[in-house]
Amino acid sequence: MALNLPTRGRGAASNPHNRYAPTRSEQEDDGWYQDETPQSRATEVRKEKAKTAITRNDSPDVGFDRSVNPYRGCEHGCIYCFARPSHAYWDMSPGIDFETRLIAKTNLAERLEEQLQKPGYVPQPIALGINTDAYQPIEREQRLTRQALEILLRYKHPLSIITKGSLILRDLDLLSELASHNLVSVAFSLTTLDDELKRIMEPRTAAPAARLRAMRTLHEAGVPVSVMCAPMIPMINDMELEALLEAAADAGARSAGYVLLRLPLEIAELFEQWLQVHFPERAAHVMSLIRQSRGGKNYDSRFGSRMRGEGQFAELLAQRFRLARRRLGLDRRDSVTLDCSQFCPPGAQLSLL
């Protein structure tokens, strides 16, 4: 496996071919000396006209059956992101391309409104920004997430959000109004309290302290908040689990969840390369614990086990989580039940007259 230096400000250290590419190329050392200075790479945003806004799923491992993703790819650059392999569908790499060659669904609001107005549409909470973060940096200019929130508020449609971005506070006015109608919940993904680990693991996300401040601000504004410790990585951040839960509880979180690291498809190669760059002395141990938790493989995609894993390490992690969650009062999963009964497309009442 070629060991490249990470691109400055990015998570992945390489840009491997996607699994659908008909040809492959490999870099070779030509013997010429050059300073090993990591290069920087600008973010490119391509505009796309989406055919639909709402994506359906029937996975028993997640608590929603529909989601809206304003963007493809994510500038946050989290090395472990489970969405990286999806970039192959657009003939791009799950590596650096995923972080730098982004796609914005510029007609998202129009398509969302069309789907909500369809006869027979039955509302259930929409998960906003699940495949990639709805509050990644390009949202500051694109504002697609805010447009979606405005529509969902106008239609009184319930939604949930999970994010690593403090940019969510820009939309506090909409979120607090949605919360006053019991139409929104927000989860913050919190992986570490260590700024240096955050820098190399998820380089363009908000700092841990900024996420906690955003969580506290939303909580004080009446928006229900929770924390997702995801992913937990053996020998990298799993030792922070209890501290993460304590910090989130202090910031107003009502409930908590966690996910054991998942390495489907191209992510395994990218993650192993990342380990060799940043943690070479413990890379073998980390991968050994991951495989012990995945039936001897890098990944086990079976429903029911893919989020938690199995085996001694996974069972110990689950036990630690349960004990800490109970001690901190974060086990109230039924504390937020979003209201679907208020859904009313604008003009629906007039059409009955």
C-alpha positions, 0 to 999 in steps of 0.5 A: 500500500502506497504511503502518501502524505495527507493533503493539507487540511484534508482527511484522506491521504490518497485518492484511490480509484472508485470500484467502477473505474474501468482502468487504474493507474499507480504512482511510482517513485522516479528517483527525483528528490523533492521536499515532502510538503503536503499539497493543498487542494481547493474545494470544487462545487458542481451544481446538480438538478436533482430528480427527487429530494426525499430518499427512502430506506428500510434499514432496521438499524436506523430510526427513520425511513426517509432522509434529505441530503442537500449535498453529495460529498462532504468537505468535513473530510472525516476519514471514517465516513461511511458515505465515502463509497457513494462517490463512486456512483459519480465516477469520483474517488472515495478519497480526496475527491469525496472531500473536494469535488462536491455536488450541490442539489440546487433545486432541492427546495423545489423537489422537496415541495413537490414530494410533500404535495403529492396526494397520499403523502404520509408524513414521518420524520425526515432525517436531514443530512444523513449521508453527508453533513447538511451543515458542512462549510459550503452550506454557508454560501449554498443555503440549501439546508436553510431552504429545506428547513423553511419548507418543512416549517411551512408544511409543519413537517417533523424532522431530525438533524445530525451534524458536526457543524456549528453553522447550525446556529445560523438557523436557530430562528427556524429551529426554535420555531420548529421546536415550539411545535415539537417538530425537530430534534438535533443530534451532534456527532461527537468523536473526541475532545482532543483538538489535535485528534479532531484535526487529523481525523475530521479536519474541517468539522467544528472543534469539539468545544464549538459543537458543545457550545452549539448544543448548549445554545440549542438546548437553552433555546428549547430545541431538544438535543442528543449526542452520537458518539460515532464512530468509536474506534478501538485504541484511537478514541474509545477511551474517551467514551465516558468523557464525551457523554459527560460533556454532552450531558453538561451541554444539555443532551437528553439522550445518547447513542454510539456506533462502532467504526464501520469500514465498508468497501473503499473505506478500509483501505483509506482508514488503514493508510490513515493509521499508517500515517498518523499512528504507525505504532498502533495500526496493527493493534487497531485493525486487529481489534476491529477484525475481532469485532467483525467476525475476522473481517474489516467489516460485517454488513449484517443488520443488527450487528453492523452498528455495534459489532460483536466479540469481547471488545464490542461487548465491553464497549456496549457495557461501558456505554450502557453504564455511563448513559444510565449514570448520566441520565442519557437513556431517555430515548422516548423523551422526544417524540416528534409530532406528525399530526400537524402536517398541512401543505399550504393551501390544503384547506382552501382546496377543500372549500 
